[in-house]
Amino acid sequence: MLILDRVGKTYPNGVHALENFSARIQPGEIVAIIGGSGCGKSTLLRTISGLDRATTGSVTLDTISIAAPHEKVGIIFQEPRLLPWLSVAGNIGFGLSDLPAAERQQRVARALARVGLSDKADTWPRELSGGQAQRVAIARALVPSPEVLLLDEPFSALDAFTRADLQDHLLNLWADTKPTLILVTHDVDEAVVLADRVIVMRPRPGRLFEEIKVDLTRPRDRASTAFEIVKHQVLASLDRSLNRAARPADDLLTIGEGI
């Protein structure tokens, strides 16, 4: 279980980015984090990853305190950030250097097949389209089998068709080992398509405003009435979260409790 206990973050320049954020996220859950600009979404993700250290509170995965990057926590950024001097296969296998060569090759081959890029194993990153490059980034992050995978707006730079295709690829890959996924996004449709729960944050400083359970079976029909109902719930919560008069959810139940 991933436990965020009253996490806060204040940067050296005095910016108070995150305040008193608490959550319990069950193994295998997919949680989407959404909110207006300045609500601390990316700061929260970087704190969970260990790239940034919380100023107050703690992040714990099972019994492990996360205060620095950890092998059990992977992260995918908005841009693929592939290593240009390595082939596609080399990029995917980069984090598997401690494995025997034969096992590493098998894992890389499986990952390439799962993202539909078996024919691109020897291709250089510069020769890939944006969607193909992000597929490689997803495969690279998942091939070491992390317990938690963090995604910071991974599809926002892509066109709508490619974005929908990659959302499906992500779910297919997730189904293999079901790591915990935490996704930061500005796209409400994406949040409802992917997540078991949507966390809406309130800005300046970032706080939990509301959580919305997405009780829809997968694969999800974007055109269904049920999908639209949940989408409107999230949109309405976003609208309220930006209203300074609205009451924040600092004292709401943490994720996984009372649901």
C-alpha positions in Angstrom: 0.0 0.0 0.0 1.1 3.5 -0.8 0.5 5.9 2.1 0.8 9.7 1.9 0.7 11.1 5.4 0.1 14.9 5.6 2.5 15.6 2.8 3.6 19.2 2.4 6.1 20.9 0.2 7.6 24.4 0.4 10.4 25.2 -2.1 13.5 27.2 -1.1 12.1 30.3 -2.9 9.2 30.3 -0.5 6.5 28.8 -2.8 4.1 26.7 -0.8 3.2 24.1 -3.4 1.6 21.4 -1.3 -0.2 21.2 2.0 -1.4 18.4 4.3 -2.1 15.9 1.5 -3.0 12.5 2.9 -4.1 9.4 0.9 -4.0 5.6 1.1 -3.7 4.0 -2.3 -4.3 0.2 -2.6 -2.0 -2.0 -4.7 -3.1 -2.2 -8.3 -5.3 0.8 -8.2 -5.3 3.4 -10.9 -5.7 6.9 -9.5 -5.9 10.1 -11.6 -5.0 13.5 -10.1 -6.6 16.5 -11.7 -6.9 20.2 -10.9 -6.2 23.7 -12.0 -2.8 25.3 -12.6 -0.8 25.7 -9.4 -2.5 23.0 -7.5 0.6 20.9 -6.9 -0.1 17.9 -9.1 3.4 17.5 -10.5 4.9 18.4 -7.1 2.9 15.6 -5.5 4.1 13.2 -8.2 7.7 14.2 -7.8 7.4 13.8 -4.0 6.0 10.3 -4.4 8.8 9.4 -6.8 11.5 10.6 -4.4 12.8 13.2 -6.9 11.6 15.9 -4.5 11.6 15.4 -0.7 8.5 16.4 1.3 9.0 19.3 3.6 6.5 17.9 6.0 4.8 14.5 6.3 5.9 11.2 4.7 5.5 8.9 1.7 5.6 5.2 2.5 5.4 2.2 0.2 4.6 -0.9 2.3 7.3 -0.4 5.0 9.7 1.6 2.8 10.0 5.3 3.4 10.3 7.1 0.0 12.7 10.0 0.3 14.8 9.4 -2.8 14.3 7.6 -6.1 13.5 3.9 -5.5 13.5 0.9 -7.8 10.0 0.0 -6.8 8.7 3.4 -8.1 8.8 4.2 -11.8 7.9 7.5 -13.5 6.9 8.5 -17.1 7.1 12.2 -18.0 5.2 14.2 -20.6 8.2 13.9 -23.0 9.5 10.3 -23.6 13.1 11.3 -22.6 14.6 8.4 -24.6 18.4 8.0 -24.7 19.3 9.0 -28.2 22.5 6.9 -28.4 20.6 3.7 -27.7 18.2 1.8 -30.0 14.6 1.2 -29.0 15.5 -2.2 -27.6 18.5 -0.6 -25.8 16.2 2.0 -24.2 13.7 -0.5 -23.0 16.4 -2.8 -21.5 18.4 0.1 -20.0 17.1 -0.6 -16.4 17.7 -4.4 -16.7 21.5 -4.4 -16.8 21.7 -6.6 -13.7 19.9 -9.4 -15.4 21.5 -12.2 -17.5 21.6 -11.2 -21.2 19.1 -13.9 -22.3 16.5 -12.9 -19.7 17.0 -9.3 -20.6 16.5 -10.0 -24.2 13.3 -12.0 -23.5 11.8 -9.2 -21.4 12.6 -6.6 -24.0 11.1 -8.7 -26.8 7.9 -9.2 -24.8 7.7 -5.5 -24.0 8.1 -4.6 -27.7 5.4 -7.0 -28.7 3.0 -5.7 -26.1 3.3 -2.1 -27.4 3.3 -3.2 -31.1 6.9 -2.2 -31.9 8.6 -5.5 -32.5 9.7 -4.3 -35.8 11.4 -1.2 -34.3 13.9 -2.9 -32.0 16.9 -1.6 -33.8 15.4 1.8 -34.6 16.9 5.0 -33.2 14.7 7.2 -31.1 14.9 10.1 -33.6 13.3 7.9 -36.2 10.1 7.3 -34.1 6.8 9.3 -34.2 5.7 10.9 -31.0 3.3 8.2 -30.2 5.8 5.4 -30.9 8.4 7.2 -28.6 5.9 7.3 -25.8 5.1 3.7 -26.2 8.8 2.9 -25.8 8.8 5.1 -22.7 5.9 3.2 -21.2 7.5 -0.2 -22.0 10.8 1.0 -20.5 9.0 2.0 -17.3 7.0 -1.2 -16.9 9.6 -3.8 -17.9 11.4 -3.7 -14.5 8.0 -4.5 -12.9 7.7 -1.5 -10.5 5.1 -1.7 -7.8 4.1 1.9 -8.5 4.2 3.7 -11.8 3.8 7.5 -11.9 2.7 9.3 -15.1 3.0 13.0 -15.4 0.7 14.0 -18.3 2.3 11.4 -20.6 -0.1 11.9 -23.5 -0.8 15.6 -23.4 1.5 16.4 -26.4 -0.2 13.9 -28.7 -3.2 14.2 -31.0 -6.5 12.8 -29.8 -6.4 9.6 -31.8 -2.9 8.7 -30.7 -3.8 9.6 -27.1 -6.7 7.2 -27.1 -4.6 4.5 -28.7 -1.9 4.9 -26.0 -4.5 4.9 -23.2 -5.6 1.4 -24.4 -2.0 0.3 -24.7 -1.3 1.4 -21.1 -4.3 -0.5 -19.8 -3.2 -3.6 -21.6 0.3 -3.4 -20.2 -1.1 -2.6 -16.7 -3.3 -5.8 -16.8 -0.2 -8.0 -17.0 1.1 -7.3 -13.5 -1.3 -4.6 -12.2 1.1 -2.1 -10.6 -0.4 0.9 -8.9 -0.7 3.7 -11.4 -0.9 7.4 -10.4 -1.7 9.6 -13.3 -1.5 13.4 -13.4 -3.7 14.8 -16.3 -5.6 17.9 -17.4 -7.8 15.7 -19.6 -11.1 14.8 -17.8 -12.0 12.2 -20.4 -8.6 10.5 -19.9 -9.1 10.5 -16.1 -12.5 8.8 -16.4 -11.3 6.3 -19.0 -8.3 5.1 -17.0 -8.9 5.6 -13.3 -10.6 3.7 -10.5 -10.7 7.0 -8.6 -10.2 10.7 -9.5 -8.6 13.0 -7.0 -9.5 16.7 -7.6 -7.0 19.1 -6.1 -7.4 22.7 -5.0 -4.7 25.2 -5.8 -2.3 27.5 -3.8 -1.3 25.6 -1.9 -2.2 22.2 -3.4 -4.7 20.3 -1.3 -7.1 17.4 -1.7 -10.5 18.9 -2.6 -12.6 15.9 -3.5 -12.3 12.3 -4.6 -14.7 10.7 -7.1 -15.0 6.9 -7.5 -15.2 5.7 -11.1 -17.4 2.6 -10.8 -17.4 1.7 -14.5 -16.4 -1.7 -16.1 -13.4 -1.8 -18.5 -13.1 -1.2 -21.4 -15.1 2.0 -20.9 -17.5 3.4 -23.5 -16.8 7.1 -23.8 -20.2 7.6 -25.5 -22.2 5.9 -22.7 -24.5 7.8 -20.4 -22.7 6.4 -17.3 -19.4 7.8 -18.6 -20.9 11.2 -19.2 -22.4 11.2 -15.7 -19.0 10.6 -14.1 -17.3 13.1 -16.4 -19.8 15.8 -15.4 -19.2 15.0 -11.7 -15.5 15.6 -12.2 -16.0 18.8 -14.2 -18.4 20.1 -11.5 -15.8 19.3 -8.8 -13.1 21.0 -10.8 -15.3 24.1 -11.1 -15.9 24.2 -7.3 -12.2 23.6 -6.5 -11.3 26.9 -8.2 -13.9 28.8 -6.2 -12.1 30.4 -3.2 -15.4 30.3 -1.3 -15.7 26.5 -1.6 -14.8 24.4 1.4 -11.6 22.4 0.8 -11.6 18.7 1.6 -8.7 18.7 4.0 -10.7 16.6 6.5 -12.2 14.2 4.0 -11.6 10.5 4.4 -8.3 9.4 2.9 -8.3 7.3 -0.2 -9.5 3.7 0.4 -11.3 4.4 3.6 -15.1 4.4 3.9 -15.6 3.5 0.3 
